[in-house]
Amino acid sequence: MRALVIDDSRAIRRVIGNILKEIGWEVTEAVHGLDALAQLEATGCPDLMLIDWNMPEMNGLEFIKAARALPAYKEVPMMMVTTETEMERMAQAFIAGVNEYLMKPFDKTQLLEKLQILGIETGV
């Protein structure tokens, strides 16, 4: 299973990446939405995308809209992982096409629970 982790924070990419690697995932990283679109073009469709909202170049919401507009990524599970906690922001993300929403700060258990909600086997 392959995941694309999109976040401008190297620390957050590593935290998420390490959790996913512990459960057997291969992880690719991107530092913003434009970088993520380039990663998708280079590596193909992942099984999961975890996306930060606030990033330079192209933010998470813009990325989600762009990716969902492409047929290859219409069905890929996407999780917004962000500090944006307002209900209006959550609604925007779901309307744009995310399947789940995880608020920072989070811990391993919370991330694994969200994966299970998405129907992804975590081994927990």
C-alpha positions in Angstrom: 0.0 0.0 0.0 1.2 3.5 -0.9 0.5 6.8 0.8 1.2 10.4 -0.3 1.8 12.7 2.7 1.5 16.4 1.7 2.6 18.9 4.3 5.0 21.8 4.3 6.3 20.7 7.8 9.0 18.2 7.5 8.3 17.1 11.2 4.7 16.4 10.4 5.5 14.5 7.2 7.9 12.4 9.3 5.4 11.7 12.1 2.7 10.6 9.7 5.2 8.7 7.6 6.6 6.8 10.5 3.2 5.8 11.7 2.2 4.6 8.2 5.6 2.7 7.8 5.0 0.9 11.1 1.8 -0.6 9.6 3.6 -1.6 6.4 2.9 1.3 4.1 5.3 2.8 1.5 5.3 6.6 1.9 6.0 9.4 -0.6 6.2 13.0 0.6 5.3 16.3 -1.0 5.8 19.8 0.5 2.8 21.5 -1.1 0.0 20.9 -3.5 2.0 21.6 -6.7 4.7 19.3 -5.5 2.0 16.7 -4.8 0.6 16.9 -8.3 4.1 16.4 -9.7 4.6 13.4 -7.3 1.3 11.9 -8.6 2.4 12.3 -12.2 5.8 10.7 -11.4 4.7 7.9 -9.2 1.2 7.1 -10.1 -1.9 6.8 -8.0 -1.4 6.1 -4.3 -3.8 4.2 -2.1 -4.2 7.1 0.3 -3.4 10.8 0.5 -3.0 12.8 3.7 -3.1 16.5 3.1 -2.3 19.6 5.2 -4.5 22.7 4.6 -2.0 25.6 5.0 0.9 25.3 2.6 2.7 27.6 0.2 2.4 27.4 -3.6 -0.9 25.4 -3.5 -2.8 24.8 -0.3 -4.5 21.6 0.6 -8.0 22.6 -0.4 -6.8 23.7 -3.8 -4.9 20.5 -4.2 -7.9 18.4 -3.3 -10.1 20.2 -5.9 -7.4 19.8 -8.5 -6.8 16.1 -7.8 -10.5 15.3 -7.6 -11.0 16.9 -11.0 -8.7 14.3 -12.5 -10.4 10.9 -13.2 -7.5 8.9 -11.8 -7.9 10.4 -8.3 -11.7 10.6 -8.0 -11.9 7.6 -5.7 -8.6 7.7 -3.8 -9.2 8.1 -0.1 -8.1 11.6 1.1 -7.7 12.7 4.7 -7.2 16.4 5.6 -4.7 16.6 8.5 -4.7 20.2 9.7 -4.8 22.8 12.5 -8.0 24.2 10.9 -10.7 23.4 13.5 -13.6 25.5 12.5 -16.7 23.7 11.3 -16.9 25.9 8.2 -13.4 24.7 7.2 -14.3 21.1 7.8 -17.4 21.5 5.6 -15.3 23.1 2.8 -12.9 20.2 2.9 -15.7 17.6 2.7 -17.4 19.5 -0.1 -14.1 19.6 -2.0 -13.8 15.8 -1.7 -11.9 14.7 1.5 -13.1 11.5 3.0 -11.9 12.1 6.6 -10.6 15.0 8.7 -7.9 14.8 11.4 -7.1 17.8 13.5 -3.5 18.6 14.7 -2.2 17.9 17.1 -3.0 14.2 16.9 -1.4 11.0 18.1 -0.9 7.6 16.5 -4.1 6.2 17.9 -6.2 9.0 16.5 -4.6 8.6 13.0 -5.1 4.8 13.1 -8.8 5.3 14.1 -9.3 7.6 11.1 -7.7 5.1 8.8 -10.1 2.4 10.2 -13.1 4.8 9.5 -11.9 4.9 5.9 -11.9 1.1 5.8 -8.2 0.8 5.8 -6.8 -2.2 7.7 -4.2 -1.0 10.3 -3.5 -4.3 12.1 -4.6 -2.7 15.4 
